[in-house]
Amino acid sequence: MDRLGQQLKFTPLDRVLVSLIAIFVLIKLALMTQTGLLDDEAYYWVWGYRPQLAYFDHPALGAWFIGLTRLIFGEGILGARMSALISFAGTSYLLWLFARRMRPEAPLRAFLVAEIVLLASPTFFAWTTIVYFDHLLIVLCLAAIYNYARYLDAPQDGDANISALYWAAFYLGLAALTKYSALFVGSGFALAILLTPAYWSRLLRPHLYLAALLAVAMQAPTLIWNMQNDFASFSFHLYDRHSGPWWQSYAAHYFIRYFLYTFILFSPFLALSLFRVRLIRTENQFTRTLAWLLLFVGGTTMAFLLSMVMTVSSHWYWTDLAYLGLIVLAPVLMGTGWLLWAHISLGLVAALLVTINYSILPLAALFGVHDVETGKTFGWDQVVRTVEAAEDEYKADFIGTSRFKTVAQLNYHAKRQDIYELSPRPSQFDFWQDLDALAGQNGLVLHDEQANIEKLTGQFEQIQLVDEIIIERYGYPIYRYQLYFGTNYQPQED
């Protein structure tokens, strides 16, 4: 008890860090509860209504989690985003577990540094707030890495360390049921074993293979769904979404853009902390083992993604598992010097601006810039009223949209599940809806300014614009929808 009290003794600096963490958490709660769902969040919310073995875009665990929180916390924003808050709590607990092993004599400071670095990274702040499935990927991959490090840190395959290996495999299996990128953690662990002679004796025992089999067996839902649907999800990620194999072309501007976005949006100061990696040498055995494992996890992630982004346009946040290692090692790599305070300052400004941007007014509007990503989260009460009034006026047989994410937004805000996605772009809705059943019917089409209405006009005998919905905030027009009425719908042939 005396030792625990000593470990949890707060210094003035610790109190400052706790205060800053509290500020970030308050901003997080404001962003979580006072902003509308992003269109991807609404898309996943619809999945939560329809549990199945897997989905077109991702495995199923994240959707199951959303469905569970919706049942417990209701249909509102809390039910939609509570899973991210739960994952954040789990992530924080794991950072505490890492801190206790990395700095057993003073874990509190190590934990506070790692926690504030997590919150002050703009991307990780967002990922632990909104319901993109990365929030669940992060906590499950951290749990897997923690247990893999425990296993590798032990000189022998003792019972406790064998248990850590199987727990790691279990968490990795859950992570892979969330997003396919969890594969980088498993690949990194395998490379750490294969490229470290001190670990080769473990290859002679069955546990590594049995643990790997456990993680693979847990992917049965994803594999079954893909076999039932012509491997649609695998094909989408490896080929279809890139308009061909990603390895067949090269475009330097994709690489440059990806690198800059990653460097800025995860925080340049977090990236710069990597140059202090030499400090790992003076740390305890667990920290050195952990850093060695994270080197392979991060290296595998970056090697694959950087090779891919040289050929196709990719999202910067696909690198999150590489930067996650810098969060875990932040007590060593950042410490409490200028890098930490620069990182916190940048993160605090970013968190405040993002919250204002999504809850009050898209800040780009102040400079005459049209920010579609932010604009489409506003004004849905107005959209729903207009669409439902037109539905009554024109006696529409069905409502459709020109973009799959617009269907999800309209479903969420109108509290309906009977709206159709009519665009030719493949999505999860293609596996649920029967457009042939709409043949010959008259329908309303909500057209999103990011979509192409020309791709739909040929599917109706006649189609006319019946309303235009201009979304404004404080006198600034920020988004535009058009509402069409079409007669004698004929679905496009595959």
Salt bridges, closest charged atoms under 4 A:
ASP14 OD1 - ARG109 NE 2.52
ASP39 OD2 - LYS376 NZ 2.72
ASP39 OD2 - ARG403 NH2 3.14
ASP40 OD1 - LYS405 NZ 2.93
GLU41 OE1 - ARG81 NH2 2.72
GLU75 OE2 - ARG70 NH1 2.98
GLU105 OE2 - ARG3 NH2 3.73
ASP134 OD2 - LYS179 NZ 3.23
ASP157 OD1 - ARG202 NH1 3.94
ASP157 OD2 - ARG205 NH1 3.65
GLU283 OE1 - ARG103 NE 3.02
GLU373 OE1 - LYS376 NZ 3.37
GLU388 OE2 - ARG416 NH1 3.77
GLU391 OE1 - ARG416 NH1 3.02
ASP418 OD1 - ARG416 NE 2.87
ASP448 OD2 - ARG403 NH1 3.67
GLU449 OE2 - HIS370 NE2 2.58
GLU468 OE2 - ARG480 NH1 3.07
